[in-house]
Amino acid sequence: MIKINLLPEELSKEEAKGDLVVIGVVLGVIAALSIAGIYAYMFFTEKQLDAKLADARQTLSKYKDIAAQVERLQSDKSRLETRKTVIEGLIKNRLLYSVFMYDFVSVLPDKIWVQNLTTKTQDDNSIMIDIAAKTFSTTFIADWITSLESFSGFTFQDLGAITTAKQPDGSRIFSFTMKIRYRKV
């Protein structure tokens, strides 16, 4: 079949231009609707993420309060455990120091005077004693060490340096330090 176009050429060009305008408008509307859809999707996604973020912040705040409470409780627990340990030590060793002082005075010679006595309780239920003392003669120091070694509760550990100081009346005073261990018999 043969097609014959009886319309003038200008009219067909105008008609083609009109079709192009319609196609352009349709494409523009499709593009605008696509952009609006993408914007709406992004807008609602942002709102959902903001809600999730607010939820997460609220949960974080709740957990921060719980964490602070846990830290306070752990601090209280360690304080109470320390207190318990001290009380248990006191109960365990309540008579240790009184018995120690009784035994210490019984072996201390008359001619030695103690200037400083430092004690430290050991894990094996004994006491380490650091003593700074003075006397008129080294013989008294030797006698004291002998009496300590013969007494069953004391163990001689160390004798520090012995220094001499001359007094105005011509007599000499010997200063010394000593370490001993005491274990209740």
Order of alpha helices (4+ residues) and beta strands (2+ residues): alpha-alpha-beta-beta-alpha-beta-beta-beta
